[in-house]
Amino acid sequence: MWAISGILSVVALIAWLEIPSLLKKGYRREVRAFLILLLLAAVLSIAKCLQIDMPNPIDWLLKLFSPLYKMVEQLL
């Protein structure tokens, strides 16, 4: 529970420090992108703290390229 509250505190601190300067410069689209990426990072960090299994892109690549690997291995 402390880890989750720590993550949320850090996310709030980062947003509090970064968003006002972006808004002063008129970077509205950048604020949206920043918030989306920050929230995505927060969700992934909280999921990691809760030990939720996350899909791994390497597993997808292995499934995609394993038939090609087997074919090349047979040729060699």
Buried (B, 14 or more C-beta within 10 A) or exposed (E): EEEEEEBEEEBEEBBEEBBEEBEEEEBEEBBEEBBEEBEEBBEEBBEEBEEEEEEEEEEEEEEEEEEEEEEEEEEE
